[in-house]
């Protein structure tokens, strides 16, 4: 049988529906995503800013108050009688600073009334205010001090005053007694408990009057520290340091003159003895911790030139004290 006549290949029609069609790749363009714009502007939040740190210059100030004092005990007012003082004082200052120029500082002074205290200031110490303290009747003085040279100790002011006090650094008891023809003079000195420190350079001197025979002078207490100067007719004890609150007792004796012995024999009531036997006690001493007056100091930074101020204070005196002999 001959092949069927199929000029249009109809027999292959079924294959048109079963044949696998290869996929055709179609290029795909990437999709662009559009982000909406909200027109956001940066916002600045106000914050509290710390003020700039100001470093104040550091300043070290040293003040020294020294008094030269002569005094005399006024007897007849009991054991704690009044003492008259004459004082010559001065104030020294020394300053150092963390900067090249020394800033000025304020000096506060408390002193007795102007009628009792005269103050002379140096030209770099200017008085700003002065007022009277009603309760104590003292003066409160404020000065501006501009130290001319750093690290150099310089005198700021001087003062002089007369005053009366019952609070001496030394409590002195002296007494002369007569036993037969022998006169004994005894002196006891005690360091006041209110003192800040010890008494230094303490010496006690007793002049021997002509009514006592110089050839018979004998130191009966304190012989290790005492000496007799026949030319000056003076007995002197060099005690040195008297510790705070401690006391010392010294004594000397001598026979009275023949003339004095006759007066005492004629008038044993002691009036002639009291008039003729005069042995005042002279006391010299010093201190590096105390003063004898109410003159007081303090210091603070000057308002227009602020600084961090550190203050050191020192005080001292040298005293010559005279005590009449009690009989």
Secondary structure, 3 states (H helix, E strand, C coil): CCCCCCCCCHHHHHHHHHCCCCCCCCCCCCCCCCCCCCCCCCCCCCCCCCCCCCCCCEEEEEEEEEEEEEEEECCCCCCCCCEEEEEEEEEEEEEEECCCCCCCEEEEEEECCCCCEEEEECCCEEEEEEEECCCCCCEEEEEEECCCCCCCCEEEEEEEEEEEECCCCEEEEEEEEEECCEEEEEEEEEECCCCCCCEEEEEEEEECCCCECHHHCEEEECCCCEEEECCCCEEEEEEEEECCCCEEEEEEEEEECHHHHHHHHHCCCCHHHHHHCCCCEEEEEEECCCCCCCCEEEEEEECCECCEEEEEEEEEEEEEEEECCEC
